Amino acid sequence: MAQPLTARGARTRELLLSAARRVFERDGYAGASVIEITREAGVANGTFYTYFDSKQAIFLELVDTVIERIFVLTRPPAGLSVTARIRTANRQFLDHYVQDAAFLRVINEASAVDPAVQAVTAAATRRATVPIERQIRRLQQESGILPGISPSALALVLGGAVQQVATYLFVLGNVEEQAVIEDALVAVWTRALELPGDGA
C-alpha cells in the first residue's frame, strides 16, 4: 500500500503534473518524454518514478483531472426548461473546453495510438451521454416522440456533434464562429428532439 505523501512530496508531485501538462501541450503525446518532464519540473529523473510509473501513467492522471473538471463545470443549473438546459449545457461545455483545448488536442492524439487513453476517453464519452440518454427516454415516454429511435444512439450522435464543434472551434482555430455555431447546435438538438425553439 502506498504511503501518504509528505507536504514536500505532494508539492513535488504537483510540480511534476504541472510540468508534464506543459510538455505534453508543447511536444504532443508521442514527442513528450520523462526526461523532458523532469527537465521542465527541475527535478532529477529518478524523482519522477517515485510518483509515477511511466509517461502514460502521468498522462492518464492529467486526462482524468481535465475530464472531471469539464464534467463538474458544465452541469446546467436545475429548474430550466429542456431547451434552456440544452443551450446552457452546450455553451458551458464550449466555454470550458476552450480553457483546456491545448491538452484536449493531445488527448485526441494519444487516443489514436494508446489503447489505455482510448479506453478512458471512451468511458468519458459514455458518461457524458448518460444524462442526454435519460432525457431522451423521458421525452419518449411523456411525449411519444421519436418512436423506435435508440436513446443511447441518439445521445451519442447529439453529444458527438458538440464534441466535433468544440474541436473545430478551439483546436482548429475557428473560435470567431462560436456564437453562430452555438445557435445552430441548439437548433439541431431541439429539432432532433422535436422540442419548441427558445426564440434564439
Buried (B, 14 or more C-beta within 10 A) or exposed (E): EEEEBEEEEEEBBEBBBBBBBBBBBEBEBEEBEBEBBBEBBEBEEEBBEEBBEEBBBBBBBBBEBBBEEBBEEBEBEEEEEBBBBBBBBBBBBBEBBBBBBBBBBBBBBBBEEBEBBBEBBEEBBBEBBEBBBEBBEEBBEEEEBBEEEEBBEBBBBBBEBBBEBBBBBBBEEEEEEBEEBBEEBBEBBBEBBEBEEBEE
